[in-house]
Amino acid sequence: MDRPFDLSSTFVHAGSFERHPAGDELLLLLEGALALVIEEPDEPDRERRIELATREACVVPRGLWHRLEMRRPSRLLFVAHRQGMESHSVRERRNRNREDGA
């Protein structure tokens, strides 16, 4: 890829969680604003939000379920190991968490 993604509401996966079991994911927000939403591993019904602004970065540790919420149009560079990547809709994740806790 020769340029970062231009994020639009059709691309950002606010309605679905993903995780990368094979490695960490690096997110570098080149411009714009977004929230990284991470599902708390010990309390799957709780979410932690990390707000990112232009030129801020963070690392999503391997195996953590996460999603993005766009605050305004953004350009994001991300580096992730795609092997074994998993994704589920927010509804599917919440249903699975209820079943696991039952």
Contact map, one row per residue, 1 for C-alpha under 8 A:
111100000000000000000000000000000000000000000000000000000000000000000000000000000000000000000000000000
111100000000000000000000000000000000000000000000000000000000000000000000000000000000000000000000000000
111110000000000000000000000000000000000000000000000000000000000000000000000000000000000000000000000000
111111000000000000000000000000000000000000000000000000000000000000000000001110000000000000000000000000
001111100000000000000000000000000000000000000000000000000000000000000000001110000000000000000000000000
000111110000000000000000000000000000000000000000000000000000000000000000111100000000000000000000000000
000011111111000000000000000000000000000000000000000000000000000000000000111100000000000000000000000000
000001111111000000000000000000000000000000000000000000000000000000000000110000000000000000000000000000
000000111111000000000000000000000000000000000000000000000000000000000100000000000000000000000000000000
000000111111000000000000000000000000000000000000000000000000000000000000000000000000000000000000000000
000000111111100000000000000000000000000000000000000000000000000000000000000000000000000000000000000000
000000111111110000000000000000000000000000000000000000000000000000011100000000000000000000000000000000
000000000011111110000000000000000000000000000000000000000000000000111000000000000000000000000000000000
000000000001111110000000000000000000000000000000000000000000000000111100000000000000000000000000000000
000000000000111110000000000000000000000000000000000000000000000000100000000000000000000011000000000000
000000000000111111000000000000000000000000000000000000000000000000100000000000000000001111000000000000
000000000000111111100000000000000000000000000000000000000000000011100000000000000000001111001000000000
000000000000000111110000000000000000000000000000000000000000000011100000000000000000111100000000000000
000000000000000011111000000000000000000000000000000000000000011111000000000000000000111000000000000000
000000000000000001111111100000000000000000000000000000000000011100000000000000011111110000000000000000
000000000000000000111110000000000000000000000000000000000000011100000000000000000011100000000000000000
000000000000000000011111000000000000000000000000000000000000011000000000000000001111100000000000000000
000000000000000000011111100000000000000000000000000000000000111000000000000000011000000000000000000000
000000000000000000010111110000000000000000000000000000000011111000000000000000011000000000000000000000
000000000000000000010011111000000000000000000000000000000011110000000000000001111000000000000000000000
000000000000000000000001111100000000000000000000000000001111000000000000000001110000000000000000000000
000000000000000000000000111110000000000000000000000000001111000000000000000111100000000000000000000000
000000000000000000000000011111000000000000000000000000111100000000000000000111000000000000000000000000
000000000000000000000000001111111000000000000000000111111000000000000000011110000000000000000000000000
000000000000000000000000000111110000000000000000000001110000000000000000011110000000000000000000000000
000000000000000000000000000011111000000000000000000011100000000000000000011100000000000000000000000000
000000000000000000000000000011111100000000000000000011000000000000000011111000000000000000000000000000
000000000000000000000000000010111110000000000000001111000000000000000111110000000000000000000000000000
000000000000000000000000000000011111000000000000001110000000000000011111010000000000000000000000000000
000000000000000000000000000000001111100000000000111100000000000000011110000000000000000000000000000000
000000000000000000000000000000000111110000000000111100000000000001111000000000000000000000000000000000
000000000000000000000000000000000011111000000011110000000000000001111000000000000000000000000000000000
000000000000000000000000000000000001111100000011100000000000000111100000000000000000000000000000000000
000000000000000000000000000000000000111110111111000000000000000111000000000000000000000000000000000000
000000000000000000000000000000000000011111111111000000000000000000000000000000000000000000000000000000
000000000000000000000000000000000000001111110000000000000000000100000000000000000000000000000000000000
000000000000000000000000000000000000000111110000000000000000000000000000000000000000000000000000000000
000000000000000000000000000000000000001111111100000000000000000000000000000000000000000000000000000000
000000000000000000000000000000000000001111111110000000000000000000000000000000000000000000000100100000
000000000000000000000000000000000000001100111110000000000000000000000000000000000000000000000100100000
000000000000000000000000000000000000001100111111000000000000000000000000000000000000000000000000000000
000000000000000000000000000000000000111100011111100000000000000000000000000000000000000000000000000000
000000000000000000000000000000000000111100000111110000000000000000000000000000000000000000000000000000
000000000000000000000000000000000011110000000011111000000000000000000000000000000000000000000000000000
000000000000000000000000000000000011100000000001111100000000000000000000000000000000000000000000000000
000000000000000000000000000000001111000000000000111110000000000000000000000000000000000000000000000000
000000000000000000000000000010001111000000000000011111011000000000000000000000000000000000000000000000
000000000000000000000000000010111100000000000000001111110000000000000000000000000000000000000000000000
000000000000000000000000000011111000000000000000000111110000000000000000000000000000000000000000000000
000000000000000000000000000111100000000000000000000011111000000000000000000000000000000000000000000000
000000000000000000000000000111000000000000000000000111111100000000000000000000000000000000000000000000
000000000000000000000000011110000000000000000000000100111110000000000000000000000000000000000000000000
000000000000000000000000011100000000000000000000000000011111000000000000000000000000000000000000000000
000000000000000000000001111000000000000000000000000000001111100000000000000000000000000000000000000000
000000000000000000000001111000000000000000000000000000000111110101000000000000000000000000000000000000
000000000000000000000011100000000000000000000000000000000011111100000000000000000000000000000000000000
000000000000000000111111100000000000000000000000000000000001111100000000000000000000000000000000000000
000000000000000000111111000000000000000000000000000000000000111110000000000000000000000000000000000000
000000000000000000111000000000000000011010000000000000000001111111000000000000000000000000000000000000
000000000000000011100000000000000000011000000000000000000000001111100000000000000000000000000000000000
000000000000000011100000000000000001111000000000000000000001000111110000000000000000000000000000000000
000000000000111111000000000000000001110000000000000000000000000011111000000000000000000000000000000000
000000000001110000000000000000000111100000000000000000000000000001111100000000000000000000000000000000
000000000001110000000000000000000111100000000000000000000000000000111110000000000000000000000000000000
000000001001010000000000000000001110000000000000000000000000000000011111110000000000000000000000000000
000000000000000000000000000000011110000000000000000000000000000000001111100000000000000000000000000000
000000000000000000000000000000011100000000000000000000000000000000000111110000000000000000000000000000
000001110000000000000000000000011000000000000000000000000000000000000111111000000000000000000000000000
000001110000000000000000000011111100000000000000000000000000000000000101111100000000000000000000000000
000111100000000000000000000011110000000000000000000000000000000000000000111110000000000000000000000000
000111100000000000000000001111100000000000000000000000000000000000000000011111000000000000000000000000
000110000000000000000000001111000000000000000000000000000000000000000000001111100000000000000000000000
000000000000000000000000111100000000000000000000000000000000000000000000000111110000000000000000000000
000000000000000000000000111000000000000000000000000000000000000000000000000011111000000000000000000000
000000000000000000010011110000000000000000000000000000000000000000000000000001111100000000000000000000
000000000000000000010111100000000000000000000000000000000000000000000000000000111110100000000000000000
000000000000000000010100000000000000000000000000000000000000000000000000000000011111100000000000000000
000000000000000000011100000000000000000000000000000000000000000000000000000000001111100000000000000000
000000000000000000011100000000000000000000000000000000000000000000000000000000000111110000000000000000
000000000000000001111100000000000000000000000000000000000000000000000000000000001111111000000000000000
000000000000000001110000000000000000000000000000000000000000000000000000000000000001111100000000000000
000000000000000111100000000000000000000000000000000000000000000000000000000000000000111110000000000000
000000000000000111000000000000000000000000000000000000000000000000000000000000000000011111111000000000
000000000000001110000000000000000000000000000000000000000000000000000000000000000000001111111000000000
000000000000001110000000000000000000000000000000000000000000000000000000000000000000000111111100000000
000000000000000000000000000000000000000000000000000000000000000000000000000000000000000111111110000000
000000000000000000000000000000000000000000000000000000000000000000000000000000000000000111111111000000
000000000000000010000000000000000000000000000000000000000000000000000000000000000000000111111111100000
000000000000000000000000000000000000000000011000000000000000000000000000000000000000000001111111110000
000000000000000000000000000000000000000000000000000000000000000000000000000000000000000000111111111000
000000000000000000000000000000000000000000000000000000000000000000000000000000000000000000011111111100
000000000000000000000000000000000000000000011000000000000000000000000000000000000000000000001111111110
000000000000000000000000000000000000000000000000000000000000000000000000000000000000000000000111111111
000000000000000000000000000000000000000000000000000000000000000000000000000000000000000000000011111111
000000000000000000000000000000000000000000000000000000000000000000000000000000000000000000000001111111
000000000000000000000000000000000000000000000000000000000000000000000000000000000000000000000000111111
000000000000000000000000000000000000000000000000000000000000000000000000000000000000000000000000011111
